[in-house]
């Protein structure tokens, strides 16, 4: 058991304030608020002394309080007499006060203006754009080495990442695509049935899935699934200094780590998009057959008449672009990861956010281009 720490001020001597410590001044004991007691001082010409006759156990709690008192005395230019303190406390306090606190050691609160925050955000965005451009340039050079047969990567790694980005992603892509197709069919039927054009729901689902929704929904799924995995894998290698080891061995990390992953996504994204389009159309078919007076053959014939090669290839080209952007975001954030465990989580989050933002921006740009060229 510890006795509560107490601190009183004895002003019996003129021009002097004696601080009387008693009880146990330890971390787990209740202690008085030093700042409130210091507020009672007469700061004009007073001297501070100490009495520790009734002081029992003490630890760093006493030293913290003494440092606070010393800072107050220094601020108001008061003299301090340490003779009344225990020898150990006097020696430790002397050591603590011998070296001045380094300027800037304490974290100070900053309140930047709106203009400053906007400027810093603009500089961050500009720096990210420069970083992405530089990484794309390195990746292009890596593709050039691949074409010349000089890229350092393992074919087994390429096969593995193709499997992870392809076959293992089929269940989640299929589920989401089926539900999206059903939602489009529900919306189309309720809107078109009022005009007696319910059969054109097949056109709506087919064109929307093949041209827009299948590529972008598959890309968003892959950004959260595969892009995040790439950032976590490469970021963990960065933390474990495996990337530094590759560089020491003369192996380019872009060739060995980023190139196979980007190739895997470029290859598998069009295939996953075609699969997503088919499953989405089947979801629309299931709703159409249950809510419209049409057969499966009628629905599929209407679907076939709505689709064209330009629509199909337009969606597949978007899938290739999205796949390359996901690979770039995941690998870039992994390679730029810090050297601690928290940085890996931040890199994973940044990879998903960057991937989705790049997907949405590129979707808008490609849609405008398609409209202008008549696709």
Secondary structure, DSSP 8 states (H G I E B T S, - for coil): -----EEEEE--STTEEEEEEEEEE-TTS----HHHHHTT---SS-EEEEEEEEEEEE-HHHHHHHHHHHHHHHHTT-EE--TTS-HHHHHHHHHHHHS---TT-S-------HHHHHHHHHHHHHHHHHHHHHHHHHHHHHHHHHHTT-----HHHHHHHHHHHTGGGHHHHHHHHHHHHHHHHHHHHHHHGGGT-GGGHHHHHHHIIIIIIHHHHHHHHHIIIIIHHHHHHHHHHHHTTHHHHHHHTT--HIIIIIIHHHHHHHHHHHHHHHHHHHHHHHHHHHHHHHHSS--HHHHHHHHHHH--HHHHHHHHHHHHHHHHHHHHHHHHHHHT--SSHHHHHHHHHHHHHHHHHHHHHHHHHHHHHHHHHT-
